[in-house]
Amino acid sequence: MKKMTRIFAAMAMSLLIASCGTVGTTATAPAEQSGTTGGQTAGAALKSLYGQYRTDSKVDLANMNNIISLAQLVNGVQGLKNVDDKSQFYSDFAAGLILGSQNLVTEQTSAPVTSALSTLVNGTDLKAIAAAGLAAAAQSQQTKQAQAQVQEAAGNVANKVEAISEKTAGVANTLSTLSSIFALFQAE
């Protein structure tokens, strides 16, 4: 019995670590997160989302990886919320964006991308995206551990992610901001 308890505890801890690592959540408060770290998280999410966007000409909200990337983006931009000393933080964030996006965001586009993301996080409630990302990450981890249940897992994710639709204000604002940012990438 003790052995089973340990196994379940280990599985639960693995799931928690994997889902937090996948979505990029930490125990660090947004104010404590460095600009570079937040920028790298946001940049990696932008790169992932843009890759799919180039293929489909839209951000597919039925794609579990996109939901996870949206949640990573939301987590990465939290440091931009109500920043007092914008000059240094924004500079660090922009450098992180370039690094995290593997140069998809460039020196020329880093300022407008940072500005767009700051406007988004300061003016939009992004909690639904973050929650759906956590649900998708948890479900993704479970899917990896139990490949025989892929169909059931996909159905569960679809039900949990249903709250994220293009009609939700936070999602609509995020998609609009992403379209503006992606237009900058295409112009280069």
MARPAKOL-154876 format. One record per residue (C-alpha): residue in one letter; x, y, z. Coordinates in Angstrom, 1 decimal, always signed. Example, Ala and Ser with C-alpha at 12.3 -4.5 7.8 and 13.67 -1.06 7.14 Angstrom:
<vexgus>
VEXGU   doti     east    north       up
VEXGU      a    +12.3     -4.5     +7.8
VEXGU      s    +13.7     -1.1     +7.1
</vexgus>
This chain:
<vexgus>
VEXGU   doti     east    north       up
VEXGU      m     +0.0     +0.0     +0.0
VEXGU      k     +2.8     +2.4     +0.9
VEXGU      k     +4.5     +1.6     -2.4
VEXGU      m     +1.3     +2.5     -4.3
VEXGU      t     +1.0     +5.7     -2.4
VEXGU      r     +4.6     +6.6     -3.3
VEXGU      i     +3.9     +5.8     -6.9
VEXGU      f     +0.8     +8.0     -7.0
VEXGU      a     +2.6    +10.8     -5.2
VEXGU      a     +5.5    +10.6     -7.7
VEXGU      m     +3.1    +10.6    -10.6
VEXGU      a     +1.3    +13.6     -9.2
VEXGU      m     +4.5    +15.5     -8.6
VEXGU      s     +5.7    +14.6    -12.2
VEXGU      l     +2.5    +15.9    -13.6
VEXGU      l     +2.7    +19.1    -11.6
VEXGU      i     +6.3    +19.7    -12.6
VEXGU      a     +5.7    +18.8    -16.2
VEXGU      s     +2.6    +21.0    -16.5
VEXGU      c     +4.2    +24.0    -14.8
VEXGU      g     +7.3    +23.5    -17.0
VEXGU      t     +5.2    +23.2    -20.1
VEXGU      v     +3.2    +26.3    -19.4
VEXGU      g     +6.1    +28.2    -17.9
VEXGU      t     +4.4    +28.9    -14.5
VEXGU      t     +6.6    +29.4    -11.5
VEXGU      a     +6.1    +30.4     -7.9
VEXGU      t     +7.7    +33.7     -8.8
VEXGU      a     +5.4    +36.7     -8.7
VEXGU      p     +5.3    +38.7    -11.9
VEXGU      a     +7.1    +41.6    -10.3
VEXGU      e    +10.0    +39.3     -9.4
VEXGU      q    +10.3    +37.8    -12.8
VEXGU      s    +13.1    +39.4    -14.8
VEXGU      g    +12.4    +41.1    -18.0
VEXGU      t    +14.7    +38.8    -19.9
VEXGU      t    +13.1    +35.6    -18.6
VEXGU      g     +9.6    +36.9    -19.3
VEXGU      g    +10.7    +38.0    -22.8
VEXGU      q    +12.2    +34.6    -23.5
VEXGU      t     +9.0    +32.8    -22.5
VEXGU      a     +6.9    +35.2    -24.6
VEXGU      g     +9.3    +35.0    -27.5
VEXGU      a     +9.3    +31.2    -27.6
VEXGU      a     +5.5    +31.2    -27.4
VEXGU      l     +5.3    +33.8    -30.3
VEXGU      k     +7.6    +31.6    -32.4
VEXGU      s     +5.5    +28.5    -31.8
VEXGU      l     +2.2    +30.4    -32.5
VEXGU      y     +3.6    +32.1    -35.6
VEXGU      g     +4.8    +28.8    -37.1
VEXGU      q     +1.2    +27.5    -37.0
VEXGU      y     -0.2    +30.9    -38.1
VEXGU      r     +1.9    +30.8    -41.2
VEXGU      t     +0.5    +27.4    -42.1
VEXGU      d     -3.2    +28.1    -41.4
VEXGU      s     -3.4    +31.9    -41.6
VEXGU      k     -5.0    +32.0    -38.2
VEXGU      v     -4.3    +30.8    -34.6
VEXGU      d     -6.2    +27.5    -34.4
VEXGU      l     -7.9    +27.4    -31.0
VEXGU      a     -8.7    +23.7    -31.4
VEXGU      n     -5.0    +22.9    -31.4
VEXGU      m     -3.8    +21.9    -27.9
VEXGU      n     -0.3    +23.1    -28.6
VEXGU      n     -1.6    +26.6    -29.5
VEXGU      i     -3.5    +26.7    -26.2
VEXGU      i     -0.4    +25.8    -24.3
VEXGU      s     +1.6    +28.4    -26.3
VEXGU      l     -1.0    +31.1    -25.6
VEXGU      a     -0.8    +30.3    -21.9
VEXGU      q     +3.0    +30.6    -22.1
VEXGU      l     +2.6    +33.9    -23.8
VEXGU      v     +0.3    +35.1    -21.0
VEXGU      n     +2.7    +33.9    -18.4
VEXGU      g     +5.7    +35.6    -20.1
VEXGU      v     +4.0    +39.0    -20.4
VEXGU      q     +2.8    +39.3    -16.8
VEXGU      g     +6.0    +41.1    -15.9
VEXGU      l     +4.9    +43.9    -18.2
VEXGU      k     +1.9    +44.6    -16.0
VEXGU      n     +2.2    +47.9    -14.2
VEXGU      v     +6.0    +48.2    -14.5
VEXGU      d     +7.2    +51.4    -12.8
VEXGU      d    +10.7    +51.6    -14.4
VEXGU      k     +9.9    +50.7    -18.0
VEXGU      s    +13.1    +51.6    -19.6
VEXGU      q    +15.3    +48.9    -18.1
VEXGU      f    +12.6    +46.2    -17.8
VEXGU      y    +11.4    +46.8    -21.4
VEXGU      s    +14.9    +46.7    -22.7
VEXGU      d    +15.5    +43.4    -20.9
VEXGU      f    +12.2    +42.1    -22.1
VEXGU      a    +12.9    +43.0    -25.7
VEXGU      a    +16.3    +41.2    -25.5
VEXGU      g    +14.5    +38.2    -24.1
VEXGU      l    +12.0    +38.3    -26.9
VEXGU      i    +14.7    +38.2    -29.5
VEXGU      l    +16.5    +35.3    -27.8
VEXGU      g    +13.3    +33.3    -27.0
VEXGU      s    +11.9    +33.7    -30.5
VEXGU      q    +15.3    +32.7    -32.0
VEXGU      n    +15.5    +36.0    -33.9
VEXGU      l    +11.9    +35.9    -35.2
VEXGU      v    +11.5    +39.1    -33.2
VEXGU      t    +14.4    +41.4    -34.3
VEXGU      e    +15.9    +44.6    -33.0
VEXGU      q    +13.6    +46.5    -35.3
VEXGU      t    +10.4    +44.7    -34.2
VEXGU      s    +11.2    +44.3    -30.5
VEXGU      a     +9.9    +47.7    -29.4
VEXGU      p     +6.6    +47.5    -31.2
VEXGU      v     +6.1    +43.8    -30.1
VEXGU      t     +6.9    +44.7    -26.5
VEXGU      s     +4.5    +47.7    -26.7
VEXGU      a     +1.7    +45.6    -28.2
VEXGU      l     +2.2    +42.9    -25.5
VEXGU      s     +2.3    +45.5    -22.7
VEXGU      t     -1.0    +47.0    -24.0
VEXGU      l     -2.5    +43.5    -24.1
VEXGU      v     -1.5    +42.5    -20.6
VEXGU      n     -2.4    +45.9    -19.1
VEXGU      g     -5.8    +46.1    -20.7
VEXGU      t     -7.2    +42.5    -21.0
VEXGU      d     -8.2    +39.8    -18.6
VEXGU      l     -6.1    +36.9    -19.7
VEXGU      k     -7.1    +34.4    -16.9
VEXGU      a     -9.2    +32.2    -19.1
VEXGU      i     -6.3    +31.7    -21.5
VEXGU      a     -4.0    +30.8    -18.6
VEXGU      a     -6.5    +28.4    -17.1
VEXGU      a     -7.1    +26.7    -20.4
VEXGU      g     -3.4    +26.4    -21.0
VEXGU      l     -2.9    +24.7    -17.6
VEXGU      a     -5.8    +22.3    -18.4
VEXGU      a     -4.3    +21.5    -21.9
VEXGU      a     -0.8    +21.0    -20.4
VEXGU      a     -2.1    +18.7    -17.8
VEXGU      q     -4.1    +16.8    -20.3
VEXGU      s     -1.1    +16.7    -22.7
VEXGU      q     +1.1    +15.1    -20.0
VEXGU      q     -1.6    +12.5    -19.2
VEXGU      t     -1.9    +11.8    -22.9
VEXGU      k     +1.9    +11.1    -23.1
VEXGU      q     +1.6     +8.8    -20.2
VEXGU      a     -1.4     +6.9    -21.5
VEXGU      q     -1.3     +6.7    -25.3
VEXGU      a     -4.2     +4.3    -25.3
VEXGU      q     -6.5     +7.0    -24.1
VEXGU      v     -5.7     +9.7    -26.7
VEXGU      q     -9.2    +10.0    -28.0
VEXGU      e    -10.7    +10.4    -24.6
VEXGU      a     -8.1    +12.9    -23.6
VEXGU      a     -8.7    +15.0    -26.7
VEXGU      g    -12.4    +15.0    -25.9
VEXGU      n    -11.6    +16.1    -22.3
VEXGU      v     -9.4    +18.9    -23.5
VEXGU      a    -12.0    +20.1    -26.0
VEXGU      n    -14.5    +20.3    -23.2
VEXGU      k    -12.1    +22.2    -20.9
VEXGU      v    -10.8    +24.5    -23.6
VEXGU      e    -14.4    +25.2    -24.9
VEXGU      a    -14.3    +28.3    -22.6
VEXGU      i    -11.7    +29.8    -25.0
VEXGU      s    -13.4    +31.0    -28.0
VEXGU      e    -12.8    +33.9    -30.4
VEXGU      k    -15.9    +35.5    -29.0
VEXGU      t    -14.4    +35.8    -25.4
VEXGU      a    -13.1    +39.4    -25.0
VEXGU      g     -9.7    +38.3    -23.6
VEXGU      v     -9.2    +35.8    -26.4
VEXGU      a    -10.4    +38.2    -29.1
VEXGU      n     -8.0    +40.9    -27.9
VEXGU      t     -5.1    +38.4    -27.7
VEXGU      l     -5.8    +37.2    -31.3
VEXGU      s     -6.0    +40.7    -32.6
VEXGU      t     -2.7    +41.6    -30.9
VEXGU      l     -1.1    +38.5    -32.3
VEXGU      s     -2.3    +39.4    -35.8
VEXGU      s     -0.7    +42.8    -35.5
VEXGU      i     +2.5    +41.3    -34.2
VEXGU      f     +2.6    +38.7    -37.0
VEXGU      a     +2.1    +41.4    -39.6
VEXGU      l     +5.4    +42.9    -38.3
VEXGU      f     +7.1    +39.6    -38.9
VEXGU      q     +5.7    +39.3    -42.4
VEXGU      a     +6.8    +42.8    -43.3
VEXGU      e    +10.5    +41.9    -42.8
</vexgus>
